[in-house]
Amino acid sequence: MKFKVVLEEAEEGGYVVYVPALPGCVSQGETKEEAIENVKEAIEIYLDIDDAEIEAEIKGKNAEIIEIIL
């Protein structure tokens, strides 16, 4: 998968990086390289949602879980 990320210099030093396609997926680092590595890990964690969490979220709703492939 490919994601576009925004890498900005932080006012207090270092860098902040976020993923516009994944709301709330943000990380940081002292260098550009560190920030990019950190956001890769953040993306992996963001996308690794436990099935039990999803099932709990839709419990009692008229909803179902389906899988799609991009």
Backbone hydrogen bonds in HBPLUS format (Angstrom, degrees):
<---DONOR---> <-ACCEPTOR-->    atom                        ^
c    i                          cat <-CA-CA->   ^        H-A-AA   ^      H-
h    n   atom  resd res      DA  || num        DHA   H-A  angle D-A-AA Bond
n    s   type  num  typ     dist DA aas  dist angle  dist       angle   num
A0006-VAL N   A0018-TYR O   2.84 MM  12  5.38 161.6  1.88 156.3 162.5     1
A0018-TYR N   A0006-VAL O   2.99 MM  12  5.38 148.3  2.09 141.4 150.7     2
A0008-GLU N   A0016-VAL O   2.79 MM   8  5.28 173.0  1.79 166.1 168.5     3
A0016-VAL N   A0008-GLU O   2.82 MM   8  5.28 158.4  1.87 152.6 160.0     4
A0010-ALA N   A0014-GLY O   2.96 MM   4  5.52 171.2  1.96 129.4 132.3     5
A0013-GLY N   A0010-ALA O   3.03 MM   3  5.07 160.9  2.07 108.2 113.2     6
A0015-TYR N   A0029-GLY O   2.73 MM  14  5.38 159.1  1.77 167.7 174.0     7
A0029-GLY N   A0015-TYR O   2.97 MM  14  5.38 145.5  2.09 147.5 151.1     8
A0017-VAL N   A0027-SER O   2.93 MM  10  5.37 170.5  1.94 141.0 141.5     9
A0027-SER N   A0017-VAL O   2.81 MM  10  5.37 156.2  1.87 162.0 168.4    10
A0019-VAL N   A0025-CYS O   3.06 MM   6  5.70 152.9  2.14 163.8 170.4    11
A0022-LEU N   A0019-VAL O   2.94 MM   3  5.40 156.8  1.99 118.6 126.1    12
A0025-CYS N   A0022-LEU O   2.92 MM   3  5.55 154.4  1.99 150.5 150.6    13
A0035-ALA N   A0031-THR O   2.96 MM   4  6.16 162.7  1.99 151.3 156.1    14
A0036-ILE N   A0032-LYS O   2.93 MM   4  6.16 158.5  1.97 153.2 158.8    15
A0037-GLU N   A0033-GLU O   3.00 MM   4  6.24 162.7  2.03 150.1 154.7    16
A0038-ASN N   A0034-GLU O   2.87 MM   4  6.05 158.4  1.92 149.3 155.9    17
A0039-VAL N   A0035-ALA O   2.92 MM   4  6.14 150.6  2.00 145.8 153.4    18
A0040-LYS N   A0036-ILE O   3.06 MM   4  6.29 145.8  2.19 144.3 153.2    19
A0041-GLU N   A0037-GLU O   3.25 MM   4  6.61 156.7  2.31 146.7 151.4    20
A0042-ALA N   A0038-ASN O   2.97 MM   4  6.26 152.9  2.04 142.6 151.0    21
A0043-ILE N   A0039-VAL O   2.86 MM   4  6.04 153.7  1.92 147.3 153.0    22
A0044-GLU N   A0040-LYS O   3.08 MM   4  6.38 161.0  2.12 147.8 152.5    23
A0045-ILE N   A0041-GLU O   2.98 MM   4  6.27 161.2  2.01 152.3 157.2    24
A0046-TYR N   A0042-ALA O   2.83 MM   4  5.96 160.1  1.87 147.6 154.0    25
A0047-LEU N   A0043-ILE O   2.93 MM   4  6.11 155.6  1.99 152.9 158.1    26
A0048-ASP N   A0044-GLU O   3.09 MM   4  6.11 121.1  2.45 136.2 150.3    27
A0048-ASP N   A0045-ILE O   3.18 MM   3  5.09 144.0  2.32  97.6 108.1    28
A0053-GLU N   A0050-ASP O   2.95 MM   3  5.32 127.1  2.24 106.6 119.9    29
A0054-ILE N   A0050-ASP O   3.28 MM   4  6.74 153.8  2.35 149.3 156.4    30
A0055-GLU N   A0051-ASP O   2.90 MM   4  6.16 166.5  1.92 157.1 160.5    31
A0056-ALA N   A0052-ALA O   2.95 MM   4  6.08 155.6  2.01 144.6 151.0    32
A0057-GLU N   A0053-GLU O   3.03 MM   4  6.22 148.7  2.13 141.6 150.1    33
A0058-ILE N   A0054-ILE O   3.14 MM   4  6.48 146.7  2.26 151.0 158.9    34
A0059-LYS N   A0055-GLU O   3.06 MM   4  5.99 117.2  2.47 139.4 154.0    35
A0061-LYS N   A0058-ILE O   2.90 MM   3  5.37 157.5  1.95 141.4 141.4    36
